[in-house]
């Protein structure tokens, strides 16, 4: 049976250790777990406890990463995050929040208008359904396929039956 070994830092990297050969020792997985457990008992570093729990298969890698991400941040770290988000309305929100309400140039408004032109087509099937809500089903004038959403991609000007009309 093959015994797997790990390289263990005698002085852990989190405590200032290096990757120099004199700071490395080969240990079995069980010995490596015990070494980190002993370091945790001696110095109380969370990194050693997490290494021990992972090597001893007490926690999965995913659980350890989740624990690291959820740990409280230092006051210095919070200040850096705050400074980076300074001036942003909602830094966690995505998609156009930064431009909402900003005045648009005449050229920009013209492009928006061109993009919206022709949206109300005669092949829209009714304006409202029985509940009074707008019906979004549309019908291709060439093949009479009824659909919604991405119909313009395969129908209307791009319809296979357009040439037959």
Rosetta blueprint (number, residue, H / E / L):
1 X L
2 X L
3 X L
4 X L
5 X E
6 X E
7 X E
8 X E
9 X E
10 X L
11 X L
12 X L
13 X H
14 X H
15 X H
16 X L
17 X L
18 X L
19 X L
20 X L
21 X H
22 X H
23 X H
24 X E
25 X E
26 X E
27 X E
28 X E
29 X H
30 X H
31 X H
32 X H
33 X H
34 X H
35 X H
36 X H
37 X H
38 X H
39 X H
40 X H
41 X H
42 X H
43 X H
44 X L
45 X L
46 X H
47 X H
48 X H
49 X H
50 X H
51 X H
52 X H
53 X H
54 X H
55 X H
56 X L
57 X L
58 X L
59 X L
60 X L
61 X H
62 X H
63 X H
64 X H
65 X H
66 X H
67 X H
68 X H
69 X H
70 X H
71 X L
72 X L
73 X L
74 X L
75 X H
76 X H
77 X H
78 X H
79 X H
80 X H
81 X H
82 X H
83 X H
84 X H
85 X L
86 X L
87 X L
88 X L
89 X L
90 X L
91 X L
92 X L
93 X L
94 X L
95 X L
96 X L
97 X H
98 X H
99 X H
100 X L
101 X L
102 X L
103 X L
104 X L
105 X L
106 X H
107 X H
108 X H
109 X H
110 X H
111 X H
112 X H
113 X H
114 X H
115 X H
116 X H
117 X L
118 X L
119 X L
120 X L
121 X L
122 X L
123 X L
124 X E
125 X L
126 X L
127 X L
128 X E
129 X L
130 X L
131 X L
132 X L
133 X L
134 X E
135 X L
136 X L
137 X L
138 X E
139 X E
140 X L
141 X L
142 X L
143 X L
144 X L
145 X L
146 X E
147 X E
148 X L
149 X L
150 X L
151 X H
152 X H
153 X H
154 X H
155 X L
156 X H
157 X H
158 X H
159 X L
160 X L
161 X L
162 X H
163 X H
164 X H
165 X L
